[in-house]
């Protein structure tokens, strides 16, 4: 497994991408507080629909899942899912 970031030629970026054998396993976008869903993360989720995608926040309180399956939550909630 590797920890990487994603940036394409159009400048879209995702902060963290966990890969296994070069294929994305988890997409994670980090924000300081509650913000609207990141467009680059939404784009990456469309490119890799089977890959779990998270937008986490350090100080935010919102927690929900978008229709496309992206989970938005505070960082402590996300960390609680890791095993």
Backbone as CSV, one residue per row, in Angstrom:
resi,resn,N_x,N_y,N_z,CA_x,CA_y,CA_z,C_x,C_y,C_z
1,UNK,0.839,-1.177,0.000,0.000,0.000,0.000,0.884,1.242,0.000
2,UNK,0.371,2.284,-0.622,1.067,3.563,-0.672,0.106,4.673,-0.291
3,UNK,0.649,5.758,0.207,-0.122,6.965,0.475,0.354,8.016,-0.509
4,UNK,-0.568,8.540,-1.292,-0.240,9.502,-2.343,-1.238,10.648,-2.322
5,UNK,-1.077,11.562,-3.239,-2.099,12.567,-3.500,-2.410,12.495,-4.981
6,UNK,-3.527,13.076,-5.360,-3.961,13.032,-6.756,-4.022,14.455,-7.287
7,UNK,-3.393,14.695,-8.420,-3.512,15.974,-9.117,-3.478,15.680,-10.600
8,UNK,-4.478,16.155,-11.316,-4.506,15.898,-12.755,-4.025,17.133,-13.522
9,UNK,-4.005,17.039,-14.835,-3.475,18.125,-15.668,-4.352,19.363,-15.633
10,UNK,-5.600,19.234,-15.174,-6.490,20.384,-15.054,-6.414,21.028,-13.671
11,UNK,-5.512,20.532,-12.803,-5.317,21.121,-11.491,-6.242,20.616,-10.403
12,UNK,-7.054,19.600,-10.697,-7.920,19.025,-9.663,-7.060,18.187,-8.732
13,UNK,-7.271,18.361,-7.407,-6.428,17.680,-6.421,-7.271,17.019,-5.340
14,UNK,-6.793,15.878,-4.880,-7.335,15.211,-3.693,-6.147,15.030,-2.757
15,UNK,-6.334,15.377,-1.482,-5.226,15.434,-0.531,-4.540,14.095,-0.294
16,UNK,-5.321,13.041,-0.071,-4.743,11.729,0.221,-5.443,10.650,-0.584
17,UNK,-4.639,9.774,-1.177,-5.158,8.610,-1.885,-4.364,7.403,-1.405
18,UNK,-5.047,6.467,-0.783,-4.408,5.207,-0.390,-4.531,4.283,-1.586
19,UNK,-3.391,3.754,-2.032,-3.402,2.862,-3.193,-2.912,1.472,-2.803
20,UNK,-3.402,0.505,-3.535,-2.954,-0.875,-3.404,-2.626,-1.358,-4.795
21,UNK,-1.362,-1.727,-5.005,-0.888,-2.140,-6.327,-1.193,-1.091,-7.399
22,UNK,-1.051,0.177,-7.010,-1.240,1.272,-7.943,-2.678,1.695,-8.171
23,UNK,-3.633,1.006,-7.566,-5.046,1.342,-7.733,-5.577,2.031,-6.481
24,UNK,-6.378,3.088,-6.638,-6.899,3.785,-5.467,-7.829,2.912,-4.643
25,UNK,-7.634,2.948,-3.325,-8.473,2.201,-2.387,-9.335,3.134,-1.552
26,UNK,-8.832,4.338,-1.238,-9.564,5.327,-0.451,-9.131,6.724,-0.899
27,UNK,-10.107,7.609,-1.063,-9.857,9.014,-1.379,-10.227,9.845,-0.158
28,UNK,-9.343,10.771,0.252,-9.624,11.606,1.426,-9.260,13.053,1.114
29,UNK,-10.239,13.929,1.244,-10.027,15.369,1.113,-10.181,15.982,2.494
30,UNK,-9.236,16.851,2.886,-9.229,17.450,4.226,-9.587,18.929,4.151
31,UNK,-10.448,19.342,5.060,-10.843,20.740,5.175,-10.701,21.162,6.632
32,UNK,-10.588,22.459,6.877,-10.493,22.939,8.246,-11.853,22.893,8.933
33,UNK,-12.879,23.364,8.260,-14.218,23.401,8.848,-15.247,22.862,7.873
34,UNK,-16.512,23.058,8.252,-17.602,22.623,7.379,-17.603,23.475,6.118
35,UNK,-17.430,22.854,4.988,-17.489,23.544,3.703,-18.313,22.697,2.752
36,UNK,-18.676,23.271,1.633,-19.399,22.499,0.629,-18.474,21.411,0.082
37,UNK,-19.067,20.442,-0.535,-18.308,19.312,-1.064,-17.295,19.790,-2.094
38,UNK,-16.075,19.318,-1.974,-14.985,19.702,-2.858,-15.226,19.158,-4.268
39,UNK,-15.138,20.031,-5.267,-15.387,19.631,-6.663,-14.372,18.605,-7.154
40,UNK,-13.134,18.730,-6.729,-12.105,17.777,-7.167,-12.364,16.380,-6.611
41,UNK,-12.843,16.316,-5.374,-13.178,15.013,-4.792,-14.358,14.394,-5.521
42,UNK,-15.338,15.214,-5.835,-16.497,14.714,-6.601,-16.043,14.158,-7.951
43,UNK,-15.146,14.863,-8.622,-14.617,14.397,-9.909,-13.869,13.071,-9.745
44,UNK,-13.019,12.971,-8.727,-12.253,11.744,-8.500,-13.191,10.565,-8.205
45,UNK,-14.254,10.822,-7.466,-15.216,9.758,-7.166,-15.896,9.268,-8.440
46,UNK,-16.179,10.168,-9.361,-16.749,9.737,-10.656,-15.755,8.896,-11.436
47,UNK,-14.480,9.238,-11.355,-13.442,8.461,-12.063,-13.215,7.098,-11.437
48,UNK,-13.375,6.996,-10.114,-13.162,5.752,-9.372,-14.403,5.457,-8.526
49,UNK,-15.498,5.067,-9.152,-16.776,4.933,-8.439,-16.787,3.870,-7.343
50,UNK,-15.946,2.861,-7.428,-15.927,1.803,-6.415,-15.022,2.132,-5.230
51,UNK,-14.335,3.243,-5.297,-13.393,3.644,-4.253,-14.115,4.501,-3.206
52,UNK,-14.047,4.130,-1.921,-14.648,4.983,-0.891,-14.009,6.371,-0.902
53,UNK,-14.842,7.391,-0.731,-14.355,8.769,-0.743,-14.870,9.491,0.495
54,UNK,-13.989,10.267,1.111,-14.287,10.989,2.357,-13.853,12.430,2.228
55,UNK,-14.675,13.337,2.748,-14.241,14.704,2.989,-14.341,14.902,4.491
56,UNK,-13.192,15.111,5.107,-13.158,15.222,6.566,-12.784,16.645,6.959
57,UNK,-13.213,17.049,8.163,-12.900,18.402,8.624,-12.359,18.365,10.045
58,UNK,-11.438,19.281,10.317,-10.808,19.352,11.638,-11.746,19.936,12.679
59,UNK,-12.508,20.961,12.313,-13.364,21.632,13.284,-14.842,21.551,12.935
60,UNK,-15.161,20.976,11.802,-16.554,20.906,11.365,-17.374,19.921,12.181
61,UNK,-18.690,20.066,12.094,-19.602,19.210,12.846,-20.559,18.429,11.941
62,UNK,-20.623,18.771,10.666,-21.570,18.128,9.766,-21.138,16.705,9.451
63,UNK,-22.136,15.828,9.326,-21.883,14.462,8.914,-23.016,13.984,8.027
64,UNK,-22.682,13.618,6.813,-23.698,13.139,5.876,-23.026,12.382,4.742
65,UNK,-23.847,11.749,3.914,-23.351,11.068,2.723,-24.055,11.662,1.515
66,UNK,-23.286,11.964,0.479,-23.852,12.557,-0.728,-24.508,11.473,-1.574
67,UNK,-25.348,11.873,-2.524,-25.984,10.878,-3.406,-24.980,10.011,-4.170
68,UNK,-23.793,10.559,-4.463,-22.791,9.764,-5.184,-21.947,8.898,-4.258
69,UNK,-22.239,8.949,-2.959,-21.571,8.046,-2.022,-20.358,8.602,-1.311
70,UNK,-20.155,9.904,-1.363,-19.029,10.520,-0.653,-19.472,10.809,0.780
71,UNK,-18.670,10.386,1.727,-18.972,10.583,3.150,-18.299,11.867,3.613
72,UNK,-19.059,12.764,4.227,-18.562,14.020,4.778,-18.738,13.940,6.288
73,UNK,-17.645,14.201,7.041,-17.747,14.070,8.491,-16.563,14.735,9.194
74,UNK,-16.685,14.915,10.522,-15.544,15.394,11.311,-14.419,14.340,11.312
75,UNK,-13.198,14.800,11.477,-12.037,13.906,11.404,-12.118,12.773,12.431
76,UNK,-12.606,13.041,13.641,-12.657,11.984,14.653,-13.601,10.860,14.253
77,UNK,-14.681,11.195,13.576,-15.586,10.152,13.075,-14.876,9.279,12.044
78,UNK,-14.147,9.936,11.129,-13.386,9.191,10.121,-12.347,8.285,10.766
79,UNK,-11.588,8.828,11.707,-10.543,8.028,12.367,-11.128,6.838,13.099
80,UNK,-12.329,6.962,13.601,-12.987,5.859,14.273,-13.339,4.703,13.365
81,UNK,-13.350,4.940,12.054,-13.663,3.859,11.103,-12.437,3.045,10.726
82,UNK,-11.249,3.550,11.041,-10.011,2.861,10.655,-9.732,1.714,11.629
83,UNK,-9.286,0.624,11.086,-8.955,-0.511,11.958,-7.548,-0.998,11.723
